[in-house]
Amino acid sequence: MGETLGDVIRRGRQSKRLSQGEVGARVGYSASWMSRVENGKVSPDSATLAALCDVLDVSAEAVGLERDDVHRRKVLTLGLGVGIAAALPASSVAATADPKDLVERSLFRLPNARPVTRESLVTALTQTRTLFQEAQYTELGRKLPQLIAGSLASNAHDVAARSYVLLAQLAIKNYQGFAWVAADRARTQAHLTGNPVVMGEAAHSMGIAMRRAGEYQAAIDHLNEAAGRLGRRPDELAMKGTLLLTAGYSAAQAGWRGQATDYMGEAEETAGRRETESQKLYIPGVFGIDQTRVFRISVHHALGEGDQALNYAAEIPPERLPNAERRGRMCMDVARVWRDMGEPEKAFHTLRALERYAPQEARRPKVRSIASELLALNGEIPGLRRFAQRIGATV
């Protein structure tokens, strides 16, 4: 009998002397997910297979991909988008719901644009941020190309930076390879503004992209550098607190308990100040005590402390969070905790709540992966198989 996909992945991982957790982190998944891939219980989508090929130096043919799929992903991940747009297939702004195509158009196939008024750009930016906060990702992806093109044509660097931040967030949720490119473009535009808060927003996106690629120390260093530029104005303190939360989660993902605890404590102290209480930010929206508690769920889950994660989750009714994106993200984190504690029914109950709060958040690759894992744990849970089919998970 020939090698299965799981055999190929396992052999590649062992030849690189990497753990399942290390490989999973580099493609945005958990060690348990990697275990299920290697045991044939989960089938990664083509984008994730391409990422695994990059990490493990496995050939495209060995995992059933065309060679061009991997080559193209490497080109985009390295940020060599300038000048390659003409090499990409032309396409009109079709009514497609493919998140990969939506992100790609904003990076490499911008429409022609003329300078427009700042007022119109700011209005459009406010509208697109609302789409992100309400987890309307398809419509967000359709709106961003024109906004980015218009802001660049108008030399509105702050609008361009924040538009690229939204694009990076959209990529982080769907196709990690594009996130580096979008975050780097956000950083370039942000530095042209000289505004430390805008630069902090761009650094926040870049830090997440670095973390998702397994570059934990680089992510923390980048976030610390941005935090060091911030002063004591309320918006700057709130931005600093947000960067600290992301640094804390990055440390937790790396298993660095002491660093994670220190960053979380400093972020909580910042959130407790009167001048930063519920301070509004561009991304993720609001900084405050509830936001630190949501991050505590993620941090304790990453450190293998499921009970503590659930204790923090019990303190925050999702309805109290400021928008659908935040509510959906919290539900995803809680579902992962229940899954890893061997409670698939409770995990599924949480995923159903996620879908009610933010239907498009439920179609993220990570959520589809959780649903597939729950099926492997207990495929007889009423409604789970239909749910998995509805969100596009492997059944």
C-alpha positions in Angstrom: 0.0 0.0 0.0 1.4 3.5 -0.9 1.9 6.4 1.4 -1.1 8.3 2.6 -1.2 12.1 2.8 -0.7 11.7 6.6 2.4 9.5 6.0 3.9 12.1 3.7 3.3 14.9 6.2 4.7 12.9 9.1 7.8 11.9 7.2 8.4 15.5 6.1 7.9 16.8 9.7 10.2 14.2 11.2 12.9 14.8 8.6 12.9 18.5 9.6 12.9 17.4 13.3 9.9 19.5 14.1 7.1 18.7 16.6 3.5 18.6 15.6 2.9 21.8 17.6 5.7 23.6 15.7 4.4 22.7 12.3 0.9 23.4 13.3 1.8 26.9 14.6 3.5 27.8 11.3 0.4 27.1 9.3 -2.1 28.5 11.9 -3.3 25.3 13.6 -2.9 23.3 16.8 -0.7 20.2 17.5 -3.9 18.2 17.9 -5.0 19.2 14.4 -1.6 18.1 13.0 -2.0 14.8 14.8 -5.4 14.3 13.1 -3.9 15.2 9.7 -1.1 12.6 10.1 -3.7 10.0 11.2 -5.9 10.7 8.2 -8.8 12.1 10.2 -8.6 15.6 8.8 -8.0 16.6 5.2 -6.4 20.1 4.8 -7.6 22.5 2.1 -5.3 23.3 -0.8 -4.1 26.6 0.7 -3.1 24.8 3.9 -1.5 21.9 2.0 0.6 24.5 0.1 1.7 26.1 3.4 2.7 22.6 4.7 4.7 22.1 1.6 6.6 25.3 2.3 7.3 24.4 5.9 8.3 20.8 5.3 10.0 21.1 1.9 7.6 18.5 0.6 6.8 18.5 -3.1 3.4 19.6 -4.4 2.9 16.3 -6.2 3.5 14.3 -3.0 0.4 15.9 -1.4 -1.7 16.0 -4.6 -1.2 19.6 -5.5 -0.1 21.2 -8.8 3.4 22.6 -8.6 2.2 26.1 -9.5 0.0 26.2 -6.4 3.0 26.1 -4.1 5.2 28.3 -6.3 2.5 31.0 -6.5 2.0 30.9 -2.7 5.7 31.4 -2.2 5.8 34.4 -4.4 2.9 36.0 -2.6 4.1 35.2 0.8 7.5 36.7 0.1 5.8 39.9 -0.8 6.9 40.0 -4.4 3.6 41.4 -5.5 5.0 44.5 -7.1 5.2 43.9 -10.8 3.6 40.5 -10.9 0.0 41.7 -11.2 0.2 41.4 -14.9 1.2 37.7 -14.6 -1.9 36.9 -12.6 -5.0 36.0 -14.4 -7.2 39.0 -15.2 -10.6 39.0 -13.6 -13.4 41.5 -13.3 -14.9 42.5 -9.9 -17.2 39.6 -10.1 -19.8 38.8 -7.4 -17.6 36.1 -5.9 -17.6 35.0 -2.3 -14.1 33.5 -2.5 -12.1 35.2 0.3 -8.8 34.4 -1.3 -9.8 36.2 -4.5 -11.2 39.1 -2.5 -7.9 39.6 -0.7 -5.8 39.0 -3.8 -7.6 41.7 -5.8 -6.8 44.3 -3.1 -3.1 43.4 -3.2 -2.4 42.8 -6.9 -5.3 43.9 -9.1 -6.3 47.4 -7.9 -8.7 49.3 -10.1 -7.6 52.6 -11.7 -8.5 55.5 -9.4 -8.3 59.3 -9.4 -7.7 61.6 -6.4 -10.9 62.1 -4.3 -11.8 64.3 -1.4 -10.6 63.3 2.1 -14.1 63.5 3.4 -15.3 60.8 1.0 -12.4 58.6 1.8 -13.0 58.9 5.6 -16.7 58.1 5.1 -15.8 55.0 3.0 -13.2 53.9 5.6 -15.8 54.1 8.4 -18.2 52.0 6.3 -15.6 49.3 5.6 -14.5 49.2 9.3 -18.1 48.6 10.2 -18.2 45.7 7.7 -15.2 44.1 9.5 -16.7 44.6 12.9 -19.9 43.0 11.9 -18.0 40.1 10.2 -19.3 40.9 6.8 -16.1 39.7 5.2 -17.3 39.1 1.6 -18.7 42.7 1.3 -15.5 44.0 3.0 -13.3 42.3 0.4 -15.4 43.8 -2.4 -15.2 47.3 -1.0 -11.4 47.4 -0.1 -9.9 47.5 -3.6 -11.6 50.8 -4.6 -10.9 52.4 -1.2 -7.2 51.4 -1.3 -6.8 52.6 -4.8 -8.5 55.9 -4.0 -6.5 56.5 -0.9 -3.2 55.8 -2.7 -4.2 58.1 -5.6 -5.0 60.8 -3.1 -1.9 60.4 -0.9 -4.2 59.8 2.1 -1.6 57.7 3.9 -3.6 57.2 7.1 -6.6 56.0 5.1 -4.4 53.7 3.0 -2.7 52.3 6.1 -6.0 51.6 7.9 -7.4 50.0 4.7 -4.4 47.7 4.5 -4.9 46.9 8.2 -8.4 45.7 7.4 -7.1 43.8 4.5 -4.4 42.1 6.7 -7.1 41.2 9.2 -9.2 39.7 6.4 -6.2 37.7 5.2 -5.3 36.5 8.7 -8.8 35.1 9.0 -8.6 33.3 5.7 -5.3 33.0 3.9 -2.2 33.5 6.0 0.2 33.8 3.1 -1.4 37.1 2.1 -1.4 38.6 5.6 2.4 39.4 5.5 2.0 41.4 2.3 -1.0 43.4 3.5 0.6 44.1 6.9 3.8 45.2 5.3 1.9 47.6 3.0 0.0 48.9 6.0 3.3 49.5 7.8 4.8 51.4 4.9 1.7 53.8 4.7 1.5 54.1 8.5 5.1 55.3 8.8 4.4 58.0 6.2 1.8 59.5 8.6 4.2 59.8 11.6 1.2 58.9 13.8 2.2 56.4 16.5 -1.3 55.1 16.9 -1.7 54.4 13.1 1.8 52.8 13.2 0.6 50.7 16.2 -2.4 49.5 14.2 -0.1 48.3 11.4 2.3 46.7 13.9 -0.6 44.9 15.5 -1.5 43.3 12.2 2.2 42.4 11.4 2.6 40.9 14.9 -0.4 38.6 14.3 1.0 37.6 10.9 4.4 36.8 12.4 2.8 34.8 15.3 0.6 32.8 12.9 3.8 31.9 11.0 5.4 30.6 14.2 7.8 33.6 14.5 7.0 34.3 18.1 10.0 36.2 19.3 10.0 38.3 16.1 6.3 39.1 16.7 6.9 40.1 20.3 9.9 42.3 19.4 7.9 44.0 16.7 5.0 44.7 19.0 7.3 46.0 21.7 9.0 48.4 19.3 5.6 49.8 18.3 4.5 50.1 21.9 7.6 52.0 22.8 6.7 54.8 20.3 3.4 55.4 22.1 2.9 58.2 24.6 0.3 58.8 27.4 -2.7 60.1 25.5 -5.7 57.9 26.1 -5.7 56.6 22.5 -2.0 55.9 22.7 -2.3 54.1 26.0 -5.2 52.0 24.6 -3.2 51.1 21.5 -0.3 50.1 23.8 -2.6 47.9 25.8 -3.8 46.2 22.6 -0.2 45.5 21.5 0.6 44.1 24.9 -2.4 41.7 24.7 -1.1 40.5 21.3 2.4 40.1 22.7 1.0 38.1 25.7 -0.9 35.7 23.4 2.2 35.3 21.2 4.3 34.4 24.2 1.6 31.9 25.3 1.5 30.3 21.9 5.3 29.8 22.2 4.8 28.3 25.7 6.5 31.1 27.5 4.3 31.3 30.5 6.3 34.0 32.4 6.4 36.4 29.5 2.7 35.8 28.8 1.8 36.5 32.4 3.9 39.7 32.5 2.4 41.1 29.3 -1.2 40.3 30.3 -0.6 41.9 33.7 0.7 45.1 32.1 -2.2 45.1 29.6 -4.7 44.7 32.5 -3.1 47.5 34.4 -3.4 49.7 31.4 -7.1 48.7 30.9 -7.8 49.6 34.5 -6.8 53.2 34.2 -9.7 55.7 34.0 -8.3 57.4 30.8 -8.3 54.1 28.9 -11.6 52.6 30.1 -13.5 51.4 27.0 -11.3 53.6 24.9 -12.3 53.3 21.2 -9.7 52.2 18.7 -9.7 51.6 15.0 -8.7 47.9 15.5 -10.1 45.9 17.2 -12.7 48.5 18.2 -12.7 48.9 21.9 -9.9 48.4 24.5 -10.9 47.7 28.1 -11.2 45.1 30.8 -13.5 42.9 28.7 -11.0 42.8 25.9 -8.3 41.6 28.3 -10.6 38.9 29.6 -11.2 37.7 26.1 -7.5 37.4 25.6 -7.1 35.6 28.8 -9.3 32.8 27.3 -6.8 32.5 24.4 -3.7 32.7 26.6 -4.8 30.1 29.1 -6.0 27.8 26.3 -2.6 28.1 24.7 -0.9 27.3 28.0 -3.0 24.2 28.4 -5.0 25.7 31.3 -8.6 25.0 30.1 -10.3 25.5 33.4 -8.8 28.9 33.9 -9.8 29.8 30.3 -13.4 28.8 31.0 -13.4 30.8 34.2 -12.7 33.9 32.3 -15.2 33.0 29.6 -17.9 32.8 32.3 -17.2 36.4 33.2 -18.0 37.8 29.8 -21.4 37.2 28.1 -20.7 37.5 24.4 -23.5 40.0 24.1 -21.4 42.4 26.1 -18.7 42.5 23.5 -18.7 45.5 21.1 -19.3 43.8 17.8 -20.0 40.6 15.9 -16.3 40.0 15.0 -15.3 40.0 18.7 -18.2 37.8 19.7 -17.4 35.3 17.0 -13.7 35.3 18.0 -14.6 34.6 21.6 -16.9 31.7 20.7 -14.2 30.2 18.6 -11.7 30.3 21.4 -14.2 28.8 23.9 -15.1 26.0 21.4 -11.4 25.1 21.1 -11.1 24.9 24.9 -14.1 22.5 25.1 -12.7 20.4 22.2 -9.3 20.0 23.9 -11.0 19.1 27.2 -12.8 16.2 25.5 -16.3 17.9 25.5 -17.3 17.8 21.8 -21.0 18.5 22.5 -20.2 21.6 24.4 -17.8 22.7 21.7 -20.5 22.2 19.1 -23.0 24.2 21.1 -20.5 27.1 21.2 -19.9 26.9 17.4 -23.6 27.1 16.9 -23.6 30.3 19.0 -20.7 31.6 16.9 -22.7 31.1 13.7 -25.6 33.0 15.1 -23.5 35.9 16.1 -21.3 36.0 13.0 -22.2 33.6 10.1 -19.2 34.5 8.0 -16.9 34.1 11.0 -18.1 30.5 11.1 -16.7 29.8 7.7 -13.1 30.6 8.6 -10.6 27.8 8.0 -9.9 27.4 11.7 -13.6 27.0 12.5 -14.0 24.5 9.8 -11.1 22.6 11.2 -12.7 22.5 14.7 -15.9 21.2 13.2 -14.0 18.4 11.3 -12.2 17.5 14.5 -15.5 17.3 16.4 -16.9 15.0 13.8 -13.9 12.7 14.4 -14.5 12.8 18.1 -18.2 12.1 17.9 -19.9 12.2 14.6 -23.2 11.3 16.2 -23.8 14.6 17.8 -27.2 15.8 16.5 -26.9 18.5 14.0 -23.1 18.5 13.8 -22.8 16.9 10.4 -25.2 19.3 8.9 -23.4 22.2 10.5 -20.1 21.0 9.2 -21.5 20.7 5.6 -23.1 24.2 5.9 -19.8 25.9 6.8 -17.7 23.9 4.3 -15.9 21.6 6.7 -14.5 18.2 5.8 -17.1 15.6 6.7 
